[in-house]
Amino acid sequence: MPLRIAALDHDPAASGCADRPRASSAAPTALFATALATLLAACATDEPVPVRSAMTHAEARALIVQALPPGVGERAGWAADIHAALTALQVPVNASNVCAAVAITEQESSFRANPTVPGLAAIAWREIDAKSERAGVPPAVARTALKLPSSNGRSFAERIDAATTEKELSEIFDDFVGMVPMGRRLFAGANPVRTGGPMQVAIAFAEQHAAARPYPYPVATDLRAEVFTRRGGLYFGIAHLLDYPADYDRPLYRFADFNAGHYASRNAAFQNAVSIASGIALDLDGDLVLRGPDAGRRTGATEAALRSLAPRLGLDQDAIRAALAQEKEARFARSAVYRKVFEAAEQAHGRPLPRAVVPRIQLKSPKITRQLTTEWFATRVDERHRRCVVRVNAQGA
């Protein structure tokens, strides 16, 4: 089982097009039919399609309040920010979509905008020592540099020792990288805190999403800081969860994608089909192409297995590589490579194959202290999602 490694980022102890047409039971039939037709058309493209909610703003926020787990404080504030995110992203407000956002937030932070991380200072020091060694700097030298005064007068080391949240740690690293030349050498000019907020969304995703679609709130400092706010963390987390077309038949696979990357569940199912058609065992990790410095010089396992099928499927290596390069896009499922692989695999298997499989990935992060997998994460979130839908339906009955 492959390892998915992260540094000071995602702690899993952190509904596609099939989910989007689902509406509130109170929605008028005509409106629902119109929304359904519009959304089915959206599934055929990579572009978002505006959708009208059948509910008023007051009704939508009331539904979200119902979806929140018992004991959540500031319920009106959480509901307002979730509703604002769904509205800005043009995602329909219905029980399934609302509960998807609620389930992820409950799993990742228990509805804390800036959650505390147990033992964060010790985790940070271990990461600093590891990065120092990789940069060729003795850890003792790096720790000495961190005794310098920071922008608030306290030393960087004192602030690290007192830090309990990723937001605090991110601000310390921003100071250190900006003020101390060794900080740029250790962290390559980049803050090593890579996720944050109530949904533990990647800051790199937030920056990428905002470049493609305007962020709906004023930015006081930068997008990194926005991720650590309730409104920003929810907006970008919901965008990562729901703002891409995927025709999964269960929310479970979208939850797996939230953990493993967009279309990872679809891609793992494709790897399963490649393995059946070729007879070559593959790790069903959802990664179809190699990443990193060796990507241009080596062929990945999935691509190598596909090349063995090329003569039988009437494909050439350029077509295979071009299709696999679409692994993070909806259109990959419309490629000739995708279609021909499933045709060959189902003929060999003798029955239809699933179009989505939860990726088999073992998670590893400085914050994870036990063995966890993407399947564990997705299953836990799916259970929370089911309870949320029951909660909403019970209160609406």
Secondary structure, DSSP 8 states (H G I E B T S, - for coil): --EEE-SS--------TTTTT---TTS-HHHHHHHHHHHHHHTTSSS------SS-HHHHHHHHHHHS-TT-SSHHHHHHHHHHHHHHTT----HHHHHHHHHHHHHHHSS-SS-B-TTHHHHHHHHHHHHHHHTT--HHHHHHHTTSB-TTSSBHHHHHHH--BHHHHHHHHHHHHHH-HHHHHHHTTS-S--EETTTTEEHHHHHHHHHHS--SS--SS-HHHHHTSHHHHHHHHHHHHHSS----SSHHHHHHHHHH-TTHHHHHHHHHHHHHHH------SS--S--STTTTTS--HHHHHHHHHHHHHT--HHHHHHHHTTTTSGGGGGSHHHHHHHHHHHHHHSS---S------EEE-TT--S-EEHHHHHHHHHHHHHHHHHHHHHHH-
